[in-house]
Amino acid sequence: MDTAVIHPIRAAAGTEQFRTRHLGELLRRCRERRPSTALRTDGARRKPGLTQEEAAALLCVGDRHYRDFERGRLRHPDPAFLDQVAETMAMSVAEREVLYYLACGHGPVQRATRTDLAAMQQWIDAAPDQPALVTDLAWNLLLWSRDEPLMLQDPESLPVESRNAILWMFSEAAKQRFVDVEQEYPVLVGRVRTAYLSAQGTDPALNHLVERLLLIPEAARWWREGELHAEPVIQTRRLRGPDGSVRHVRSISTTIPHQGLRLIAFTPVSAPPIIVAQR
């Protein structure tokens, strides 16, 4: 029995034909539902929908450029162009996401709204015994627990450009706060490298983080190693207190991709503190 006939979509999945076919269908459907004010040459109003030429004019590109795009012939289109297409065609969130995957093989870079961030800050404030922080996908600090800031360093004491969780881990303050923090550097750099390559250089914030990271000799050394590390869900660290005592703290990290956020929550591990000698 010919399964390619019974399951034509499954048979074509993952092929170039699959990508171009569905990209063209998506763009045509969105283009044809957009109202047009153009008139036919005889003065009668034509049926609703944009022609390829009208879509090209709205996007400020040539007719051939747009036709090639709708046929899937453009490789690695600029994210700004894809965002412009999505806005011009009045695409939904789901349509925009599919547009990105079909056009360039990865999802769009998302950004949380002010309403999203305000709601998350309320959630953090409602759990004062559970310190947490929220970053963007480039680890820039956006929100944090106000009563017990991060178990790291109060972000309010840092310049805005220094409020980055990855860069802070390479600071002298982090070396004083965390025991053996240098052992985490290969994983930290590997996580950034993984995120950077996954975004294919399309996220300006991640690009900026990489540029700054490579200015740190320890980070640059591990970057040259080329290791990749998926984001850990749960990680246990040893935290040094002002009195020299050491306690274990567990961090739980997860991304919220459709908002372009990362949530990191901290919880103490049930174990007696370890007293170490002061140096």
C-alpha positions as CSV (number, residue, x, y, z in Angstrom):
1,M,0.0,0.0,0.0
2,D,1.4,3.4,-1.0
3,T,1.6,5.3,2.3
4,A,2.7,8.4,0.5
5,V,-0.7,8.6,-1.1
6,I,-2.6,8.0,2.1
7,H,-0.5,10.4,4.2
8,P,0.8,13.1,1.7
9,I,1.6,15.6,4.4
10,R,3.5,13.2,6.6
11,A,5.4,11.9,3.6
12,A,6.5,15.5,2.7
13,A,7.2,16.6,6.2
14,G,10.7,18.0,6.7
15,T,11.4,18.4,3.0
16,E,12.0,21.7,1.1
17,Q,8.8,21.1,-0.8
18,F,6.9,21.0,2.5
19,R,8.4,24.3,3.7
20,T,7.8,26.2,0.5
21,R,4.3,24.9,0.0
22,H,3.1,25.8,3.4
23,L,4.9,29.1,3.5
24,G,3.2,30.1,0.2
25,E,-0.2,29.0,1.5
26,L,0.2,31.0,4.7
27,L,1.2,34.1,2.9
28,R,-1.4,33.9,0.2
29,R,-4.2,33.2,2.8
30,C,-3.1,36.2,4.9
31,R,-2.6,38.4,1.8
32,E,-6.0,37.6,0.3
33,R,-8.0,38.3,3.5
34,R,-6.5,41.8,3.8
35,P,-8.9,44.4,2.4
36,S,-7.8,46.2,-0.8
37,T,-9.0,49.6,-2.0
38,A,-7.7,49.1,-5.5
39,L,-10.2,49.4,-8.4
40,R,-10.3,47.5,-11.7
41,T,-9.4,49.4,-14.8
42,D,-13.1,49.5,-15.7
43,G,-13.9,51.3,-12.4
44,A,-15.5,48.3,-10.7
45,R,-14.2,47.2,-7.3
46,R,-12.4,43.9,-7.5
47,K,-12.7,41.2,-5.0
48,P,-11.0,41.8,-1.6
49,G,-7.4,40.9,-1.0
50,L,-3.9,42.2,-1.9
51,T,-2.1,41.2,-5.0
52,Q,1.5,40.3,-4.7
53,E,2.4,43.6,-6.3
54,E,0.3,45.5,-3.7
55,A,1.9,43.5,-0.9
56,A,5.4,44.3,-2.2
57,A,4.5,48.0,-2.3
58,L,3.2,48.0,1.3
59,L,6.4,46.2,2.4
60,C,8.6,48.6,0.3
61,V,10.3,45.8,-1.6
62,G,10.4,45.0,-5.3
63,D,7.7,42.8,-6.9
64,R,10.3,40.1,-7.7
65,H,11.6,40.1,-4.2
66,Y,8.2,39.5,-2.7
67,R,7.3,36.8,-5.3
68,D,10.6,35.0,-4.4
69,F,9.7,35.3,-0.7
70,E,6.2,33.9,-1.2
71,R,7.7,31.0,-3.2
72,G,10.2,30.2,-0.4
73,R,13.2,31.2,-2.5
74,L,14.6,33.7,0.0
75,R,17.1,32.1,2.4
76,H,17.5,33.6,5.9
77,P,15.2,36.6,5.5
78,D,15.9,39.5,7.9
79,P,13.8,39.3,11.1
80,A,12.8,42.9,10.7
81,F,11.4,42.0,7.3
82,L,9.4,39.1,8.8
83,D,8.1,41.3,11.5
84,Q,7.0,43.8,8.9
85,V,5.3,41.1,6.9
86,A,3.4,39.8,10.0
87,E,2.3,43.3,10.8
88,T,1.3,44.2,7.3
89,M,-0.7,41.0,6.9
90,A,-2.3,41.4,10.3
91,M,-1.0,37.9,11.4
92,S,-2.0,36.4,14.6
93,V,0.7,35.3,17.2
94,A,0.4,31.7,16.0
95,E,0.7,32.8,12.3
96,R,3.7,34.9,13.0
97,E,5.4,32.0,14.8
98,V,4.7,29.6,11.9
99,L,5.9,32.3,9.4
100,Y,9.3,32.4,11.2
101,Y,9.7,28.6,11.3
102,L,8.8,28.2,7.6
103,A,10.8,31.2,6.4
104,C,14.0,30.7,8.4
105,G,13.8,27.6,10.5
106,H,13.4,29.1,14.0
107,G,10.8,30.9,16.0
108,P,10.6,34.7,16.4
109,V,12.2,36.6,19.2
110,Q,9.4,37.4,21.5
111,R,9.1,40.3,24.0
112,A,6.9,40.4,27.1
113,T,4.6,43.4,27.4
114,R,4.5,45.8,30.4
115,T,1.3,44.0,31.5
116,D,3.1,40.7,31.5
117,L,6.0,42.0,33.6
118,A,3.7,43.7,36.1
119,A,1.8,40.5,36.6
120,M,5.0,38.5,37.1
121,Q,6.3,41.1,39.6
122,Q,3.1,40.7,41.6
123,W,3.5,36.9,41.6
124,I,7.1,37.3,42.8
125,D,6.1,39.7,45.6
126,A,3.3,37.4,46.7
127,A,5.9,34.7,47.7
128,P,8.5,36.5,49.8
129,D,10.0,33.2,51.1
130,Q,10.7,32.1,47.6
131,P,13.3,34.4,46.1
132,A,13.0,34.7,42.3
133,L,14.2,36.7,39.4
134,V,13.1,37.2,35.8
135,T,15.4,37.9,32.9
136,D,15.1,38.2,29.2
137,L,16.5,35.4,27.1
138,A,19.9,37.2,27.2
139,W,19.9,37.0,31.1
140,N,19.3,40.7,31.5
141,L,17.6,41.2,34.9
142,L,14.1,42.6,34.5
143,L,12.4,41.6,37.8
144,W,13.5,40.3,41.2
145,S,12.4,39.7,44.8
146,R,12.5,43.0,46.7
147,D,12.6,41.6,50.2
148,E,15.5,39.1,49.6
149,P,17.0,40.1,46.3
150,L,18.2,37.0,44.4
151,M,20.6,35.6,47.0
152,L,23.1,37.3,44.7
153,Q,23.5,41.0,44.9
154,D,20.8,43.7,45.1
155,P,20.3,44.7,41.4
156,E,19.3,48.2,42.6
157,S,23.0,48.7,43.7
158,L,24.2,47.9,40.2
159,P,24.2,50.2,37.1
160,V,21.6,49.1,34.6
161,E,24.1,47.9,32.1
162,S,25.6,45.6,34.8
163,R,22.3,43.9,35.6
164,N,23.0,40.7,33.8
165,A,22.9,37.3,35.6
166,I,25.6,35.7,33.4
167,L,28.0,38.6,33.5
168,W,27.5,39.0,37.2
169,M,28.7,35.4,37.8
170,F,32.1,36.5,36.5
171,S,32.3,39.4,39.0
172,E,34.4,39.5,42.2
173,A,31.2,39.8,44.1
174,A,30.0,36.5,42.7
175,K,33.3,34.9,43.6
176,Q,32.9,36.0,47.2
177,R,29.3,34.9,47.4
178,F,29.4,31.5,45.7
179,V,31.9,28.7,46.6
180,D,33.8,27.4,43.6
181,V,32.0,29.6,41.2
182,E,34.8,29.2,38.7
183,Q,33.8,25.6,38.2
184,E,30.4,26.8,36.7
185,Y,32.1,28.9,34.0
186,P,32.2,26.2,31.3
187,V,28.5,25.5,31.8
188,L,27.5,29.2,31.9
189,V,29.4,30.0,28.7
190,G,28.0,26.9,27.1
191,R,24.5,28.0,27.9
192,V,25.1,31.4,26.3
193,R,26.7,29.7,23.2
194,T,23.7,27.4,22.9
195,A,21.2,30.2,23.1
196,Y,23.2,32.3,20.7
197,L,23.5,29.6,18.0
198,S,19.9,28.6,18.5
199,A,18.8,32.2,17.7
200,Q,21.1,32.2,14.7
201,G,22.4,35.6,15.6
202,T,18.9,37.2,15.3
203,D,18.6,38.4,18.9
204,P,20.3,41.7,19.4
205,A,20.4,41.3,23.2
206,L,22.1,37.9,23.0
207,N,24.5,39.3,20.4
208,H,25.4,42.1,22.8
209,L,25.9,39.7,25.7
210,V,28.3,37.6,23.6
211,E,30.3,40.7,22.7
212,R,30.6,41.6,26.4
213,L,31.3,38.1,27.5
214,L,34.2,37.8,25.1
215,L,35.9,40.8,26.7
216,I,36.2,38.7,29.9
217,P,39.4,36.5,29.6
218,E,38.0,33.6,31.6
219,A,34.8,33.6,29.5
220,A,36.6,34.0,26.2
221,R,38.8,31.0,27.0
222,W,35.7,28.8,27.5
223,W,34.0,30.2,24.5
224,R,36.9,29.1,22.3
225,E,36.4,25.5,23.6
226,G,33.1,25.5,21.8
227,E,31.1,23.6,24.4
228,L,27.3,23.6,24.3
229,H,25.1,23.2,27.4
230,A,21.3,23.0,27.5
231,E,19.8,25.1,30.2
232,P,19.7,23.2,33.5
233,V,16.3,22.9,35.1
234,I,17.6,22.4,38.6
235,Q,21.0,23.3,39.9
236,T,22.5,23.3,43.4
237,R,25.0,25.9,44.5
238,R,26.9,26.6,47.7
239,L,26.3,30.1,49.0
240,R,28.8,31.7,51.4
241,G,27.3,33.9,54.2
242,P,28.9,37.0,55.7
243,D,29.9,34.9,58.8
244,G,31.7,32.4,56.6
245,S,29.0,29.7,56.9
246,V,28.0,27.9,53.7
247,R,24.6,26.8,52.8
248,H,23.2,24.9,49.8
249,V,20.7,26.7,47.6
250,R,18.8,25.1,44.7
251,S,17.9,27.2,41.7
252,I,15.2,26.2,39.3
253,S,15.4,27.8,35.8
254,T,13.0,27.7,33.0
255,T,12.3,29.8,29.9
256,I,9.0,31.2,28.9
257,P,9.6,31.4,25.1
258,H,6.4,33.0,24.0
259,Q,7.2,36.0,26.2
260,G,10.9,36.0,25.7
261,L,11.6,35.5,29.5
262,R,13.5,33.3,31.8
263,L,12.3,32.6,35.4
264,I,14.8,31.5,38.0
265,A,13.6,30.6,41.5
266,F,15.7,29.9,44.5
267,T,15.0,27.6,47.5
268,P,17.3,26.6,50.4
269,V,18.2,23.0,50.6
270,S,17.3,21.3,53.9
271,A,20.8,20.7,55.3
272,P,22.7,22.1,58.2
273,P,25.1,25.0,57.3
274,I,28.8,24.2,56.9
275,I,31.1,26.4,58.8
276,V,34.4,27.1,57.0
277,A,37.4,28.9,58.3
278,Q,37.8,32.5,57.3
279,R,40.7,33.3,55.0
